[in-house]
Amino acid sequence: MSAVDIAAGIVVNALGGLDNPNAAASLAASSKLAATAADLTVDARCLRDAHASGATAILVTVGYVAGDAEPWPHTLEEIRTWDAILAARPDDLTPVRRAADIEAAKARGRVGIIYGMQNAAAVEDDPERVGELARLGVRAVQLTYNGANRLGGGAMAAGDPALTPLGRQVVERLEDARLMVDLSHSGERTCLDALAAARRPVSINHTGCRALSDLPRNKTDEELRLVAEGGGFVGIYFMPFLRPDGHPAPDDVAAHVAHAVRVCGEDHVGIGTDGLFTAIDDMTGYRRRLAGHMAERRAAGVAATGEAPGVVPFVPGLEGPDQLRTLAALLDRRGFATGRIEKILGANFLAFARAVWGG
């Protein structure tokens, strides 16, 4: 195993979740196109696994992502639901609003929860809503999901649309509010446009490297390099897009991390798993429900290339509360020094958060 003591350091999942996928309510919601915060089961097992994983903080998705809900009212309701989840579990969870809150969570033995949005469609045509999102505790905003919205194009948007004038205004407002501008899921042109417009460091909180797997959800070396050159952050996910066939192994995650470090440097790469720390118990039942869920995503036009029948949205072998320890061991075997692994597991995100949010 790696020499890294996960329990001792800062560990941040730059895009993850908090849920027990085996609980009845979560099982019932698993076939929905867009599950809500109210569908989550934040129970004793889920919390135990989050603590056991070594996670200091997790960026969770709040607000509208896709589907028929009205984006702005839905986003406000999601934030209220998450506020209630945190208020009900103060011994386990604590909100993160600034970088020092991550360090405080570590000192107090809590898991810090960072509110992030995976689609800025809720802003609609009013960039001033960014200020309200900041007041409500949102700390990262992804400009687009897979399709196009009023701000720009997602990874699957036809024609690779540019960042719109409204999108430029929203980037400016996000930077003024000291929120993270997250370019995950964006199309290449929108991503490059946003990078050119940005005055502060920006992030791609969960992605892979297109040089290793040429799929739209992954980022080119140019995109990765420009994020790093601007002082930003890139999180590598534990998702099927890491291999063109949709069936990555744990070492594929390590390979994408290693490639990102070669392109970006060791100070700008981290982890955004896009998954949970609680493993699925009944894989047969899960695969059956997943087939229906993926069919709905394809029918709604929000699926990405690489989502296919038989493909699970995680990396087998990197499941449950030991997944980050396993990754640390894989990086150690690749010759990564302990200090570099510690940066990737959380120190780099903390430094980026300090640069964007302040102390």
C-alpha positions in Angstrom: 0.0 0.0 0.0 1.0 3.6 -0.4 2.9 5.3 2.3 0.3 8.1 2.3 -1.8 8.2 5.4 -5.1 9.3 4.1 -6.5 9.7 7.6 -3.8 12.3 8.4 -4.2 14.7 5.4 -6.7 16.9 3.6 -8.7 14.7 1.2 -11.2 16.4 -1.1 -13.6 14.8 -3.6 -14.1 17.7 -6.0 -17.4 16.2 -7.3 -19.0 13.3 -5.5 -22.1 12.4 -3.6 -23.5 11.4 -0.2 -26.1 8.6 -0.4 -26.7 5.0 0.6 -27.7 3.6 -2.9 -28.9 0.4 -1.2 -31.6 2.1 0.9 -35.2 1.7 -0.2 -35.8 5.4 -1.1 -32.6 5.7 -3.1 -33.4 2.4 -4.9 -36.8 3.8 -5.8 -35.2 7.0 -7.2 -32.4 5.3 -9.1 -34.3 5.0 -12.3 -35.3 8.7 -12.5 -33.9 10.9 -15.2 -32.9 13.5 -12.6 -33.0 12.4 -8.9 -33.3 15.2 -6.4 -31.7 15.9 -3.1 -34.9 14.7 -1.4 -34.3 11.2 -3.0 -31.0 10.8 -1.1 -30.6 8.5 1.9 -28.0 10.1 4.1 -28.1 7.4 6.8 -25.7 5.9 9.3 -24.1 3.6 6.7 -23.5 6.4 4.2 -22.0 8.6 6.9 -19.8 5.8 8.3 -18.5 5.1 4.8 -17.8 8.8 4.1 -15.8 9.0 7.3 -14.0 5.8 6.6 -13.0 7.0 3.1 -10.8 9.7 4.7 -12.7 12.4 2.9 -12.3 15.8 4.5 -14.8 17.4 2.1 -17.1 16.5 -0.8 -18.5 18.8 -3.4 -22.1 17.7 -3.9 -24.5 18.6 -6.7 -27.3 21.0 -5.7 -29.8 22.4 -8.1 -31.1 21.8 -11.6 -29.1 19.5 -13.9 -31.5 18.2 -16.5 -35.2 17.3 -16.9 -38.5 19.0 -16.8 -38.3 20.8 -13.5 -38.3 24.6 -13.5 -34.5 25.3 -13.1 -34.6 28.3 -10.6 -37.3 27.1 -8.2 -35.9 23.6 -8.3 -32.4 24.9 -7.5 -33.7 26.8 -4.5 -35.6 23.8 -3.2 -32.5 21.6 -3.6 -30.4 24.1 -1.5 -33.1 24.1 1.2 -33.1 20.3 1.3 -29.3 20.1 1.6 -29.4 22.8 4.3 -31.8 20.5 6.2 -29.6 17.5 5.7 -26.6 19.4 7.2 -28.7 20.8 10.1 -29.9 17.3 11.0 -26.4 15.9 11.2 -24.1 18.4 12.8 -21.9 15.8 14.4 -21.0 14.3 11.0 -21.4 17.1 8.4 -20.5 20.8 8.2 -21.0 23.3 5.4 -18.0 24.7 3.5 -18.1 28.3 2.5 -14.4 29.2 2.4 -11.1 27.3 2.4 -10.6 27.5 6.2 -13.9 25.5 6.6 -12.2 22.5 4.9 -9.4 22.7 7.4 -11.8 23.2 10.3 -13.8 20.1 9.1 -10.6 18.1 9.3 -9.8 19.4 12.8 -13.3 18.6 14.1 -13.6 15.2 12.5 -16.5 16.3 10.3 -17.0 15.8 6.5 -17.3 19.2 4.9 -20.0 19.6 2.3 -19.5 22.0 -0.6 -22.5 23.1 -2.7 -21.8 22.9 -6.4 -24.1 23.2 -9.5 -23.7 21.1 -12.6 -25.7 23.4 -14.9 -26.1 27.2 -14.7 -29.4 27.0 -16.6 -31.1 28.2 -13.4 -29.5 31.6 -13.9 -31.8 31.9 -17.0 -31.4 35.4 -18.4 -30.5 37.1 -15.0 -26.8 37.1 -14.2 -27.6 38.8 -10.9 -28.9 35.5 -9.6 -25.3 34.5 -9.1 -25.2 36.8 -6.1 -28.2 35.0 -4.6 -26.6 31.6 -5.2 -23.5 32.8 -3.4 -25.6 34.1 -0.5 -27.3 30.7 -0.3 -23.9 28.9 0.0 -23.2 27.7 -3.5 -19.4 27.7 -4.1 -19.0 26.2 -7.6 -21.1 26.6 -10.7 -20.7 24.5 -13.8 -21.6 26.6 -16.9 -23.3 23.8 -18.9 -24.3 20.1 -18.6 -24.0 17.9 -21.7 -26.3 19.9 -23.9 -26.5 23.6 -24.8 -28.0 26.2 -22.6 -28.2 30.0 -22.8 -24.6 30.3 -21.7 -22.9 28.0 -24.1 -22.4 24.4 -25.3 -22.0 21.2 -23.4 -19.9 18.3 -24.5 -22.7 16.8 -26.6 -24.1 20.0 -28.0 -24.3 19.9 -31.8 -21.9 22.2 -33.6 -19.7 22.9 -30.5 -21.3 26.2 -29.7 -19.4 29.2 -28.4 -19.7 30.8 -25.0 -22.6 33.3 -25.4 -22.6 37.0 -24.4 -24.8 35.9 -21.4 -22.2 33.2 -20.6 -19.5 35.8 -20.5 -21.6 37.9 -18.1 -22.2 34.9 -15.9 -18.4 34.1 -15.8 -17.8 37.7 -14.8 -20.4 37.6 -12.0 -19.1 34.2 -10.7 -15.6 35.7 -10.5 -16.9 38.8 -8.8 -18.8 36.6 -6.3 -15.6 34.5 -5.7 -17.3 31.3 -6.9 -15.6 28.6 -8.8 -16.2 28.6 -12.5 -16.4 24.9 -13.3 -15.9 23.9 -17.0 -16.8 20.2 -16.5 -19.2 18.9 -19.2 -18.6 22.0 -21.4 -17.9 21.6 -25.1 -14.4 22.4 -26.2 -15.2 25.8 -27.8 -17.2 27.0 -24.7 -14.4 25.8 -22.5 -11.7 27.6 -24.4 -13.9 30.8 -24.6 -14.4 30.8 -20.9 -10.7 30.3 -20.2 -10.0 33.3 -22.4 -12.6 35.4 -20.6 -11.6 34.4 -17.1 -9.7 36.8 -14.9 -9.3 34.3 -12.0 -8.3 30.6 -11.9 -11.0 28.3 -13.0 -11.6 24.5 -12.7 -12.7 21.4 -14.4 -13.8 19.5 -11.3 -14.5 16.1 -12.9 -13.1 15.0 -16.2 -10.7 12.6 -18.0 -7.9 13.2 -20.6 -8.9 13.0 -24.2 -5.4 12.1 -25.2 -6.0 8.7 -23.5 -9.7 8.3 -24.3 -11.1 10.3 -27.2 -14.6 10.9 -25.9 -16.4 14.2 -25.7 -16.6 14.2 -21.9 -12.9 14.2 -21.6 -10.7 17.3 -22.0 -7.9 18.0 -24.6 -4.4 18.7 -23.5 -4.9 22.3 -24.6 -7.9 22.7 -22.3 -6.1 21.1 -19.4 -2.9 23.1 -19.9 -4.7 26.4 -20.1 -6.6 25.7 -16.8 -3.2 25.0 -15.1 -1.5 28.0 -16.6 -4.2 30.2 -15.1 -3.6 28.7 -11.7 -6.7 26.4 -11.8 -7.6 22.9 -10.8 -8.4 19.7 -12.8 -10.2 16.7 -11.1 -10.0 13.3 -12.6 -13.2 11.2 -12.3 -13.8 7.5 -11.8 -16.1 7.2 -14.8 -16.5 4.9 -17.8 -15.3 7.7 -20.2 -11.7 6.9 -19.1 -11.7 4.1 -21.7 -13.3 4.2 -25.1 -14.9 0.8 -24.5 -16.6 2.1 -21.3 -14.9 -0.4 -19.0 -12.0 1.2 -17.2 -10.0 -0.5 -14.5 -8.5 1.2 -11.4 -5.1 1.6 -13.2 -6.9 3.6 -15.9 -7.7 6.2 -13.3 -4.1 6.3 -12.3 -3.0 6.7 -15.9 -5.3 9.7 -16.4 -4.1 11.2 -13.2 -0.5 10.7 -14.4 -1.2 12.2 -17.8 -2.9 15.2 -16.3 0.1 15.8 -14.0 2.4 15.7 -17.1 0.3 18.3 -18.8 -0.7 20.5 -15.9 2.0 20.0 -13.3 1.6 18.4 -9.9 0.1 21.5 -8.3 -3.1 21.5 -10.4 -4.5 18.0 -10.4 -6.9 16.3 -8.0 -9.8 13.9 -7.8 -13.5 14.5 -8.6 -14.8 10.9 -8.6 -18.4 11.7 -9.7 -19.5 8.9 -7.4 -20.3 7.7 -3.9 -18.2 6.2 -1.1 -20.9 3.6 -0.3 -20.8 0.5 -2.6 -23.8 -1.1 -4.3 -24.8 -4.5 -2.7 -27.0 -5.9 -5.4 -25.3 -5.4 -8.7 -27.8 -7.5 -10.6 -30.7 -5.4 -9.5 -28.7 -2.2 -10.0 -27.8 -3.1 -13.6 -31.5 -3.7 -14.3 -32.5 -0.3 -13.0 -29.5 1.4 -14.7 -30.7 0.1 -18.1 -34.0 2.0 -17.6 -32.2 5.1 -16.3 -29.8 5.2 -19.3 -32.7 4.7 -21.7 -34.3 7.8 -20.2 -31.1 9.8 -20.5 -30.7 8.9 -24.2 -34.4 9.7 -24.9 -34.0 13.1 -23.2 -30.8 13.9 -25.1 -28.6 14.3 -22.1 -26.5 11.2 -22.4 -22.9 11.4 -23.4 -20.9 9.3 -25.9 -19.7 6.4 -23.8 -22.9 5.8 -21.9 -24.1 2.5 -23.3 -25.9 -0.7 -22.3 -23.8 -2.7 -19.9 -21.6 0.3 -18.9 -21.7 1.3 -15.2 -21.1 4.9 -14.1 -18.1 4.0 -11.9 -14.8 2.1 -12.0 -15.1 -1.5 -10.8 -12.4 -2.0 -8.2 -12.6 1.6 -7.0 -15.8 1.4 -5.0 -16.7 1.8 -1.4 -14.8 3.6 1.4 -11.3 2.3 0.4 -11.3 3.6 -3.1 -9.0 6.5 -2.5 -6.5 4.3 -0.6 -6.5 2.0 -3.6 -5.8 4.9 -5.9 -3.0 6.2 -3.6 -1.4 2.7 -3.8 -1.6 2.7 -7.6 0.0 6.1 -7.8 2.7 5.0 -5.3 3.5 2.0 -7.6 3.9 4.4 -10.5 6.6 6.2 -8.5 4.6 9.2 -7.3 6.2 10.6 -4.2 4.1 10.8 -1.0 3.9 14.6 -1.2 2.6 14.5 -4.8 -0.1 12.0 -3.9 -1.1 14.2 -1.0 -1.5 17.1 -3.3 -3.7 15.1 -5.7 -5.9 13.7 -2.9 -6.8 17.1 -1.6 -4.0 19.7 -1.0 -4.3 21.0 -4.5 -8.1 21.6 -4.2 -7.6 23.3 -0.9 -5.0 25.7 -2.5 -7.3 26.4 -5.4 -10.2 27.0 -3.0 -8.1 29.5 -1.1 -7.2 31.3 -4.3 -10.9 31.6 -5.4 -12.9 31.8 -2.1 -10.3 33.3 0.1 -9.2 32.0 3.5 
